[in-house]
Amino acid sequence: MTVTIERDATRTLTVPPEARRTPRPRGRKPLISYGHWWWALPAIVLVIAVHYAATLTGGFFAFTNWTGLGDWELVGLDNFVRIFNDPTLLGSVWNTLFLAFATVIVTNVIGLGFALAINRTLKSRYILRTLLFLPVVLSPLATAYIWKFIFQFNGPLNGFFALIGLPDLQKVWLADPTWSIWAILLTVVWQQTGFVMVIYLAGLASVPVEVEEAAALDGANVWQRFVNVTVPAIRPSIAIATTLGIIQGLRIFDQIFALTGGGPAGATETLATQVYKQAFSLGQFGFGSALALVLTLIILVFAILQQFATRDRDAVGRA
Amino acid sequence: MFRYTKLTAVREAFIWVVTLIWLLPFYFLFATAFKTDQEALTTSAIAPPSSFDFGAFIEVLTTGGRNSIPLSILNSILITAGAIVGLILFGSIAAYVITRRTRAWTNLTFYLVLIAIILPAQLGTVPLYIGARTVGLTGSAIGMILLWIGILLPLSVFLYASFFRGLTTEYEEAAVIDGASPTQAFFRVVLPLMAPATGTVAILAGLIVWNDFFNSLIFLGGSTTQTLPVAMYTYVGGLVSAWNKIFAVVIISMVPILLFYMFAQKKFIQGFGGGLKG
C-alpha cells in the first residue's frame, strides 16, 4: 500500500489556486465522522489571537501616544506626520525600499545565472545546487558575523584590494555612511541568492528540451534562445522570485542589527530596525506601532501583488 | 544537442571555481575558529591555522552566566521542539477537520487561515508583547512555544490541508468500519500517511524557529531564558574582535542545521519553498 502525493504542495511557494476552492462532495451525508469538530478550535483561537486580534490592536495603537505605562490618548495622524518630518525616519523608509529592491535585482540576476549555469548536462549539478543553497538555511545573524569579519578594516576584503594593487579602495566598510548599506546588501544577497536559484531551477525544469532544440536547429543563437524560449517559459518563476524577494527584503533586520546596528549616524536604519528601537528600546509603543503600520502597508501591497502574480502563473501554465 | 562535450567540462570547471569563491566566507569561518587567541589577532585572515586548536570552542562552551551558550542551546532545542510538536498536532487535526467536513464554518476557517498567511506579522508584534507581558509569558519557554505555534499555524494548516485533499477518504473509512474510533482512525491511519507533509512542516518550522533572532530578542530579551541567537548576539557584543571565539559560537549555532541539511538536503530545498510568510 503506497500513497503518493502527486501534487507537490511544497513547491508551490504560495497559495495554489486549487486550494482556494474547497472541492468536496456536497449534499452527500459523510460515511463516517471525520475527527471531531472541536479539533479545529485550538487553531482558530490561536490564529485569531496571534494574527487578527494582534494586528488590529497594533493598527489601533498606531494612532495613540501610548508608552506602555499609564495614560494614553488618541493623537490622530500625529505619529505619521512625525515619521515623514524626521529625516532619519524618512531615510529609514528609503533604506528599506532600497535594500528590498536592490536585493531583488541582484539576487535574481545572480540566481538566474547560477540556475542557467547548472541547469542541464553538468555531472555535479546536484552537489553544486546543495552547496549554493547552503547559506539559505543558516541563521541570518550567524552569517552576518562572518561578513562583519570580512568587512573589518584589516579583514579579507581590504586585504584583497591591497593584493590586487588597489589599496585606495580600502575602507572601514561598516562605519562608512555611503558604503555601509552596500555591505549589508552584499551580506543579504549572499544569503538569499541560493533560494532564488532554486526557484529558477524549478522553472527551468519545465522548459521542454525539444523547443530549445528546435530553436537551435532554426539557427537561434544562445542569447536568442534565452530571450525567446527560456524567458517566456520561466515568467512565472520570475514573478514568484521577485515578489517574494521584495517581501523578504522589506523585513531585513538581523543582518543590519549584527553589522551596523543602524549606524553610522542612522545611515543603515530601516523601518524594521526603527520599529524595534522606538517600540522596544524607547518604550514608545504607539509611535513604534505607527512605524510598523507603514512597513505593514508596504509589505501588504507586494503580498497582494504576489497573489495576483502567482494566480497568473496558472494562466501561463494552461496556455 | 545537450551532450557532455569538452566545452561542457570547461563550463563545469568554471562553475566550480565560481562556487568555491562564493563559499569563501565559510573558509574564513572555519580557518579563524580553529586559531588560538594569539594567532587570531596576529595572523592574516586568509592564513590557515597552524594547528587545529579547540580552545575557542572549549571556552565558549564552558563560559557560564546569564548568557551561557550551553544553556541557550538547551533553550533553543526545547523551544524549537515544542513549536514543531505543537504545529504538527494542532495543524494536522485542524486541517483534517477543515478539509474533510463540509460545512460553512470549515470553509470560513480555511479562508481565515489563508488570509493570515498573507497578512504581514509586523504590526502584531507590539500588542503580542504587551499581551504576553501582562499574562507573564515573556521570558518563558512556554510563552515562546505558544507564540511560535500561533505565528506558524496558518502555514502548517495550509500545508496539511493541501496534502489531505490529495488523499482519498477510503483509508479512514475502512479503519472506522473495522471498529476504530475517529480519533484512532486519524492518529493511527491518516497521520502516518502524511509523513511528507509532517516532514515539510517540521523542517520549515524548525529552521524558522531555530534561526529566529527578532522575536526571541523581543519576547525573551533581558530574561534568563535565552535562545542561541540572542545569547550569541549578547556574547559577541561583549567580545572585542576575538574572532576565533565569535566564529566558534557561529559554528556551534550552525552545526545542528548543517547535520540535518547533509542528510536531507533535497527535502530542505523543496520544503523551504513551501511558504514563507510575508
Chai-1 contact restraints between the chains, C-beta under 6 A:
chainA,res_idxA,chainB,res_idxB,connection_type,confidence,min_distance_angstrom,max_distance_angstrom,comment,restraint_id
A,V3,B,L193,contact,1.0,0.0,6.0,A-B,restraint_1
A,I5,B,F163,contact,1.0,0.0,6.0,A-B,restraint_2
A,I5,B,G166,contact,1.0,0.0,6.0,A-B,restraint_3
A,I5,B,P196,contact,1.0,0.0,6.0,A-B,restraint_4
A,R7,B,G166,contact,1.0,0.0,6.0,A-B,restraint_5
A,A9,B,S162,contact,1.0,0.0,6.0,A-B,restraint_6
A,A9,B,F163,contact,1.0,0.0,6.0,A-B,restraint_7
A,T10,B,T200,contact,1.0,0.0,6.0,A-B,restraint_8
A,T10,B,Q270,contact,1.0,0.0,6.0,A-B,restraint_9
A,T10,B,G271,contact,1.0,0.0,6.0,A-B,restraint_10
A,T10,B,G274,contact,1.0,0.0,6.0,A-B,restraint_11
A,R11,B,G273,contact,1.0,0.0,6.0,A-B,restraint_12
A,L13,B,G273,contact,1.0,0.0,6.0,A-B,restraint_13
A,V15,B,L114,contact,1.0,0.0,6.0,A-B,restraint_14
A,A19,B,S162,contact,1.0,0.0,6.0,A-B,restraint_15
A,T22,B,N107,contact,1.0,0.0,6.0,A-B,restraint_16
A,R24,B,T102,contact,1.0,0.0,6.0,A-B,restraint_17
A,R26,B,T102,contact,1.0,0.0,6.0,A-B,restraint_18
A,L31,B,E173,contact,1.0,0.0,6.0,A-B,restraint_19
A,I32,B,E173,contact,1.0,0.0,6.0,A-B,restraint_20
A,I32,B,V176,contact,1.0,0.0,6.0,A-B,restraint_21
A,S33,B,P182,contact,1.0,0.0,6.0,A-B,restraint_22
A,Y34,B,R100,contact,1.0,0.0,6.0,A-B,restraint_23
A,Y34,B,R101,contact,1.0,0.0,6.0,A-B,restraint_24
A,G35,B,Y96,contact,1.0,0.0,6.0,A-B,restraint_25
A,G35,B,V97,contact,1.0,0.0,6.0,A-B,restraint_26
A,G35,B,P182,contact,1.0,0.0,6.0,A-B,restraint_27
A,G35,B,F186,contact,1.0,0.0,6.0,A-B,restraint_28
A,W39,B,I93,contact,1.0,0.0,6.0,A-B,restraint_29
A,W39,B,V97,contact,1.0,0.0,6.0,A-B,restraint_30
A,A40,B,A94,contact,1.0,0.0,6.0,A-B,restraint_31
A,A40,B,V97,contact,1.0,0.0,6.0,A-B,restraint_32
A,A40,B,T109,contact,1.0,0.0,6.0,A-B,restraint_33
A,P42,B,F90,contact,1.0,0.0,6.0,A-B,restraint_34
A,A43,B,F90,contact,1.0,0.0,6.0,A-B,restraint_35
A,A43,B,A94,contact,1.0,0.0,6.0,A-B,restraint_36
A,A43,B,L153,contact,1.0,0.0,6.0,A-B,restraint_37
A,A43,B,V157,contact,1.0,0.0,6.0,A-B,restraint_38
A,I44,B,T109,contact,1.0,0.0,6.0,A-B,restraint_39
A,L46,B,G150,contact,1.0,0.0,6.0,A-B,restraint_40
A,L46,B,L153,contact,1.0,0.0,6.0,A-B,restraint_41
A,V47,B,A116,contact,1.0,0.0,6.0,A-B,restraint_42
A,V47,B,L153,contact,1.0,0.0,6.0,A-B,restraint_43
A,V47,B,P154,contact,1.0,0.0,6.0,A-B,restraint_44
A,V50,B,G150,contact,1.0,0.0,6.0,A-B,restraint_45
A,V50,B,I151,contact,1.0,0.0,6.0,A-B,restraint_46
A,H51,B,A116,contact,1.0,0.0,6.0,A-B,restraint_47
A,H51,B,L119,contact,1.0,0.0,6.0,A-B,restraint_48
A,A54,B,G124,contact,1.0,0.0,6.0,A-B,restraint_49
A,A54,B,P127,contact,1.0,0.0,6.0,A-B,restraint_50
A,A54,B,L128,contact,1.0,0.0,6.0,A-B,restraint_51
A,T55,B,L123,contact,1.0,0.0,6.0,A-B,restraint_52
A,T55,B,G124,contact,1.0,0.0,6.0,A-B,restraint_53
A,T57,B,P127,contact,1.0,0.0,6.0,A-B,restraint_54
A,G58,B,L123,contact,1.0,0.0,6.0,A-B,restraint_55
A,G58,B,G124,contact,1.0,0.0,6.0,A-B,restraint_56
A,G58,B,V126,contact,1.0,0.0,6.0,A-B,restraint_57
A,G58,B,P127,contact,1.0,0.0,6.0,A-B,restraint_58
A,A117,B,I15,contact,1.0,0.0,6.0,A-B,restraint_59
A,R120,B,F2,contact,1.0,0.0,6.0,A-B,restraint_60
A,T121,B,F2,contact,1.0,0.0,6.0,A-B,restraint_61
A,T121,B,Y4,contact,1.0,0.0,6.0,A-B,restraint_62
A,T121,B,T8,contact,1.0,0.0,6.0,A-B,restraint_63
A,L122,B,E12,contact,1.0,0.0,6.0,A-B,restraint_64
A,L128,B,T19,contact,1.0,0.0,6.0,A-B,restraint_65
A,T130,B,Q265,contact,1.0,0.0,6.0,A-B,restraint_66
A,L131,B,T19,contact,1.0,0.0,6.0,A-B,restraint_67
A,F133,B,I269,contact,1.0,0.0,6.0,A-B,restraint_68
A,V137,B,L207,contact,1.0,0.0,6.0,A-B,restraint_69
A,V137,B,I257,contact,1.0,0.0,6.0,A-B,restraint_70
A,V137,B,Y261,contact,1.0,0.0,6.0,A-B,restraint_71
A,V137,B,F268,contact,1.0,0.0,6.0,A-B,restraint_72
A,L138,B,M254,contact,1.0,0.0,6.0,A-B,restraint_73
A,S139,B,N211,contact,1.0,0.0,6.0,A-B,restraint_74
A,S139,B,P229,contact,1.0,0.0,6.0,A-B,restraint_75
A,S139,B,S253,contact,1.0,0.0,6.0,A-B,restraint_76
A,L141,B,F213,contact,1.0,0.0,6.0,A-B,restraint_77
A,L141,B,P229,contact,1.0,0.0,6.0,A-B,restraint_78
A,A142,B,V250,contact,1.0,0.0,6.0,A-B,restraint_79
A,A142,B,S253,contact,1.0,0.0,6.0,A-B,restraint_80
A,A142,B,M254,contact,1.0,0.0,6.0,A-B,restraint_81
A,Y145,B,I246,contact,1.0,0.0,6.0,A-B,restraint_82
A,Y145,B,V250,contact,1.0,0.0,6.0,A-B,restraint_83
A,I146,B,P25,contact,1.0,0.0,6.0,A-B,restraint_84
A,I146,B,L29,contact,1.0,0.0,6.0,A-B,restraint_85
A,F149,B,W243,contact,1.0,0.0,6.0,A-B,restraint_86
A,G155,B,A45,contact,1.0,0.0,6.0,A-B,restraint_87
A,P156,B,A45,contact,1.0,0.0,6.0,A-B,restraint_88
A,V198,B,I269,contact,1.0,0.0,6.0,A-B,restraint_89
A,E213,B,M1,contact,1.0,0.0,6.0,A-B,restraint_90
A,A216,B,M1,contact,1.0,0.0,6.0,A-B,restraint_91
A,I247,B,G278,contact,1.0,0.0,6.0,A-B,restraint_92
A,F253,B,F214,contact,1.0,0.0,6.0,A-B,restraint_93
A,D254,B,F213,contact,1.0,0.0,6.0,A-B,restraint_94
A,A279,B,V126,contact,1.0,0.0,6.0,A-B,restraint_95
A,F280,B,I218,contact,1.0,0.0,6.0,A-B,restraint_96
A,F285,B,V126,contact,1.0,0.0,6.0,A-B,restraint_97
A,G288,B,V126,contact,1.0,0.0,6.0,A-B,restraint_98
A,S289,B,V126,contact,1.0,0.0,6.0,A-B,restraint_99
A,A292,B,Q122,contact,1.0,0.0,6.0,A-B,restraint_100
A,A292,B,L123,contact,1.0,0.0,6.0,A-B,restraint_101
A,L293,B,L123,contact,1.0,0.0,6.0,A-B,restraint_102
A,L295,B,Q122,contact,1.0,0.0,6.0,A-B,restraint_103
A,T296,B,P120,contact,1.0,0.0,6.0,A-B,restraint_104
A,T296,B,Q122,contact,1.0,0.0,6.0,A-B,restraint_105
A,T296,B,L123,contact,1.0,0.0,6.0,A-B,restraint_106
A,I299,B,P120,contact,1.0,0.0,6.0,A-B,restraint_107
A,I299,B,G278,contact,1.0,0.0,6.0,A-B,restraint_108
A,L300,B,P120,contact,1.0,0.0,6.0,A-B,restraint_109
A,A303,B,I118,contact,1.0,0.0,6.0,A-B,restraint_110
A,A303,B,G278,contact,1.0,0.0,6.0,A-B,restraint_111
